[in-house]
């Protein structure tokens, strides 16, 4: 620790008037008659800090029964908890006809705007969320990825960071294989994967309650009928992953 008392005493001593020959007469410090007092130039205003620029993040998701949409909100909360990050929620278009969705008892979609390949270049980083289908990315999200061929050929997404989250019906429903299959797609774009790692040990190391998620990214368990919504612990992990992603997005996009 610094010696604050000694430092303060030193400052006080430096302001004591000098004695003897070193003493300065008052008139020596005064300007001559008719002479304006000397003024020091005022430095120009500091330029705006480039670091103040916000990192624009798109959370792009596909959700049929609402699980992924709920997780997208939790991820957004984590991202926005880090200063200098601006988040937009975008959903992927549905590919199934309305009559099929009705038979599957799928609820109405959210009001979030639709994602498109053209919009992707407006963002510095991404978070992609989708349910699994037999251990891989849902067809609706894969159809969206397949529209990004022009960005692949131009390198429009190269070097941009991204993170992932998903949902499965059961614990052994293919969470990690779904993440790996998604990484394959974005690797072809030259994008940089930012995994969750161990961002929330109190959830990830907890064995008292069944929950989704891994170092690859947050995940929830929806149950075989989709009746189970994301648990409090799964959402806590998702929010923590959002904060972690924001930290690395800022460093990579700087």
N, C-alpha and C positions, 0 to 999 in steps of 0.2 A: 504494500500500500504506500502511496505517496505521503510525504510529510507536509500536510496542508498548513499546519501552524507555522512551520519554518518558512514556507513559501510566502505566507501572508506577512510575516515580520520583515522579510527581505524587501517586499514591495513598499511597506511603510517607511523603512530606512532610506530607500532610494528617493523619497520625496522630501526628506529633511533639507532645510536650507544649508548651503555650504558656508563654511566659516573662513575668516582670515583672507588670505590672498585669493583664494578661490571664490570668494563671494562676488556676486555679480550685482552691480548697481541697477536699480529699477529702470533708469533711463537708457541703459544699454540695450534693453529688450524692446524699446519703443521705436517705431519708425520715425524718420525725420519729418519735420513739419512740412505739410503739403504733399507728402508721399503716401499713396494708398497702401494699406497693409498687404503683405504677400498672401496670395491665395494658392492653394494646391489644386491641380486639375482633378476634376471628378471623373473616375473611370467609367467607361461605357457600361450599360446594363449587360449583365451576363446573358449569353445566348441560351435558348431553350435547351434543356437536357434531352438528348436523343433517346435516352433510356426511358423517358416518360411516355414514349409511344406504346400504345396498348397492343398486346398480342391478341389477334382475332382468332377465336377457336370455334369451330363448328362441331356440335354434337349431332351426329347423323345416325339415325336409328330406324329399325323396322320393328313394329310391335303389333301382334295380332290380338292378344288378350290383355294388354296393358302392363304386363310385368316389365318389359323393357322400357316403356314410356316412364314408369315410376322410377326406375333406376337412372334413366337419363336426367330426370329432375335432380336426383341426389348427386349425380356426377357434376351437374351444372353448379350445384351449391358448393361443392368442393373447389371447383375451378374458380368461381367468383370470389371465394374466400381469400384468394391470393391477389394482391394489388397489381394492377396493370394488365388484367386479363378481361377480355370482352367475349361473352359467350352467346351463340345463337343455336337454338334447337331447330333441326330440320328432320323431317321424316321421309322415308323412302316410299315411293308409290306402291300401292297394292297391285298385284298381278292376278289375283283370283277374282272371278266374277261375283257379283253381289249375291246371287242365289246360292253359290257354294258357301260364301261366308255366313249366310243366314243359317244354312244347315249345320255349320260348325259352331253356331251360337257366338260368333265373334261380335264384340261390341262396336259401336261407331268409332271412327278414327278421331284423333285429336285435331285441334285447329292449327297445329304447327304447319308452317309452309313446307312445300315439297322440295327435296334436294334434287339437284341436277348437276351434271358434269360441268356445265358452264359456270355454276356458282362456286365451284371448288377453288378456283384461282383467287377468289376474294379473301381466302383465309390463310392464316399462317400455320395452323395446326388443327388436328382433328381427333375426335373420339368417336369410334364406331361401335354401335350396339345392335345386337341381333340375337334371336333365339337359335338354337341348334335344330338341325333336321338330320337325324341319323348320323350324328357326329361331325357334321360340317355346317357351313353357313347356310341359313335359310335361303330358299330359291329367290325370294323377293329381293333380298339384299344382294345376292349374286347377280341378279339381273341389272341392278343399279351399277355394280362394279363393271359389268360388261359394257356399259355405255361410256366408260372412260378411256376408250382406245385412243382417242385423239390426244388426250393428255399424256398417255403412255408414249406415243410417238414423238411428242414435242418435249417431253421431260418436264411437263408443267407441274408435277407434284414431287419431283426429285428433291430430296433433302428435307422435305417437310416431315415433322414428327407426328406420331399418332399413338393412341392407346385404344384398348378394346374392353368390352364387357359383354356378357351373354347370359342366357338362362337355359336350363335343361329341365326335363321332367323329374329326373332322379339324380342321386349322388353320382352314379356311374353312367350318366347319360351322355358323356362325351364332351365335357367342358373344355378340357385341354386340347383335344383333337380339333374342336371347333376353332379355338384360338390359333392353332398351328395352321389350319387350312386357310384362315383369313390372312395370316402373315405371308403365306405363299403369294397371295394376290398383290399385296402392297409392296412386297419385295421387288416385284417386276416394275413397279413405279419408281424404285429407288428411294422409298420413304424410310423413315427411321422409327423403329418400334420402341416405345417407352412402356415397359411392363410395370405392373404394380409393385412387384417385389414383396417384401414383408412390411407393408405400410401400416398395418393395424394388427399387431401381434395378439392383442386381447381377443380379437375375433378369429384370426387365422390359426391360432394355436389352441383355440377352445374346442374341447371334445365333449362338452356337456350338452350341446345342442346341435342338431343337424343344420348345416348351412352350406351355401355354395361359395365359390371363390378360390383363387389360387394365386401364386406369384405372377401368373400370366395376366390376371385381371379379375375384377369383381364378377360374381355370378350369383344367380338365385336359383332356387329349386321351385319349380312351378307345380309339381305333382303330376300324376298321369292324366288328370282331367283339366289341369290348368287352374284348379281352384285355389291353390296356395299362392298368396301374393308375397312379394319380397319381405323378409323378416326385418326386424329392427337391426339385428346384427349385420345382415347382408347390406342394408342401406348405409350403416355406419362404415363398413368397409368400402362401399362405393364412394362415399363422400371423401374418405381419407385418400382413396386412389385419385380422386379429382384434384385434390390439393397437391399431391405428388406429381401428377401429370403437368399441372400448371407451372410448377417450379422448373421442370426440365424443359417444357415448351418455351419458357422465357429465355433460358440459356441457349437453346438451339436456334431459336428465331432471332436472337440478338444480332 
